């Protein structure tokens, strides 16, 4: 089903019109050479329609290309990493409106400093997520406004953070600020020890 849904738009937009045009061309052309050329053109077009998109699916997509998902408020980071040579940032994202995860390259930073800060924040979030898992947490990492350019993303995050009383969430000696792009779900609070001291009641 995923294969059919992946190629459904290609079939509708390209294959069906090309099939009609090819049959019309072969019917009305007068020479055999023209018919052979039309047939070769149709086979090549169908090959490109089915093979090239499958090849492109193996490569990360730039987040800036997801213009129709620009208003997505958050996405779960299933995996993240930084290329050791190019220093490009890669993430595997999943969000509610998308049935399957997608692979992206975060290339929307305008300066090397912004890109370095984003990479360091991602690495810190992934380390904190591992510590959270060790303490019984889910280790879920969320990226805020993943498909907006860096400046627009920070503006949205700051706008959402206005009016909040607390400045962040601190655990494992690390504080998550409200303006962080990546957010780690904290582990649950520890259960009270049975037989331990109980809070004193008022008047006693």
Phi, psi and omega in degrees: 000320179295324179296315181295319180292328180294322183260003183299316180293324178295320180295315183292315188281325189245307190294313182297310177299321179295322178297315179297314180296323181294317178295321178296317181296315181291336180282323188258348177287153186259339184251153177291328179297318180296323178294320178295318178298318179296321179294317179296319179298319180294314180298317179296318180295319178295321178298314180296321182298323185264327186272315184298313177301324178294324177292318180295332181294345180276351184250150179292145180260140176293135181297334180292343180279347179274059184293331180280353177249021185298331183272005176296122187282324181203156178216148180277131178271107179277334178201149177209149180194166180236129179295129185295334183261309183276344182064019176284146185260130180237140178219148172254114188247151173217134179222171192299319185280357181246121184291334183229154180295157177226149185261129185227159172245126180274097185236025186264003179285135184277336182232155176299329180295317178295319179294321179293319179296319180294319178295318178295322179293322177296314180298319179296320179295320180292322177294317179296325179296321178295320177295323179296320178297321180296335179262015176091006179276174180280335183070020182289129178249128181245136175254127182274135179042062188294336187254015174261151171301160188303315182294316179294324179297313181295324178296319179294318181295317178296322178295319179291330182280348180292138178090354178276140184280319182271151184270357180164197182227120186249128172202153186057029180073013181235133182255129177265115181280159181293337183267011176290141175287323181252138183230133181254130177291122184289158178288161178292154178295150181294146177287142179295143181285131179294136179084000180280180181294143178253150179300140180288142179276154179296135176089000180246000000 
